[in-house]
Amino acid sequence: MRQRLPSLSALRAFEAAARLGSFKHAAEELAVTATAISHRIRVLEEDLERPLFVRKVRAVELTADGRILQAAVSSGFHTMAAAIAQLRQPGRATVTLSTTPAFAAKWLVPKLGAFQAAQPDIDLHVHASNAPVDLKAGTVDLAIRYGEGHYPGVTATLLLEDQFAPVVSPTIAPMARRDLSQWSLIHFDWHRPPRVALGWDAWARAAGRQPSELPGGGVRYSEESHAIQAAVAGQGIALVSLLLVEEELRLGLLQVAAEPVLPALSYHLLKSSHHPPSEAVSVVESWLKRISGTTA
């Protein structure tokens, strides 16, 4: 039976407002009035029978239901855009790689220039999302995901093993190292909390201390990459992936504030086991394995 979906115009209005955090900015992007955006989203909320945004004076924030819908709608629009781009340039090979936003921003994107220079005939589309993707559907060719390595129904290759440690800007490192109780902690939200404990309480216990010795509160971000940028800006100490801050550590923008280092999870490269990869997909797969040190 055909499923009834909301109107495309309402979904476009929702996606733009969710991404930009503003009905006004969404209206500017879509060349309509802010009133039109508000109306379309209101109709969508009535259709779904639940609020998608918390309205504030100068901005809007997604509700929990809104975040669920955003992940699906963003993924859907990205898939359509990738397919249309491929149809418009049928002579070029296109590979869609899905990964998490933090891994894309901090580890993958800085390395893409070298890939483009080496493989100018392959259009690599990076789909940054925390939402699971269906590799069997064929809309995504490869995926990089963070976890324990259990991915039923797909072929998984270990790319990188991770560790977590508290990192701090050198501008506040001397002060931070003197007194643990005076640390200004930076937190981030896990979209899917891992079964391995990687929070501040776990770090305190591994350091032989009580979690109560750490100060309460602190700034919290929805993305790990934002927590990293906050640490670089000297706003406090962040407990983050050492893989994602390898460049900041190399450049001296961040330092490990204190031991211990926590063993974490791993990044795996996933591909469908139901159909053979194209030549271009195999090229991207080999490149990812090479730069991660999986193969020579």
Secondary structure, 3 states (H helix, E strand, C coil): CCCCCCCHHHHHHHHHHHHHCCHHHHHHHHCCCHHHHHHHHHHHHHHHCCCCEEECCCCEEECHHHHHHHHHHHHHHHHHHHHHHHHHCCCCEEEEEEECHHHHHHHHHHHHHHHHHHCCCEEEEEEECCCCCCHHHCCCCEEEEEECCCCCCEEEEEEEEEEEEEEECCCCHHHHHHCHHHCCEEEECCCCCCCCCCCHHHHHHHCCCCHHHCCCCCEEECCHHHHHHHHHCCCCEEEEECCCCHHHHHHCCCEECCCCCEEEEEEEEEEECCCCCCHHHHHHHHHHHHHCCCCC
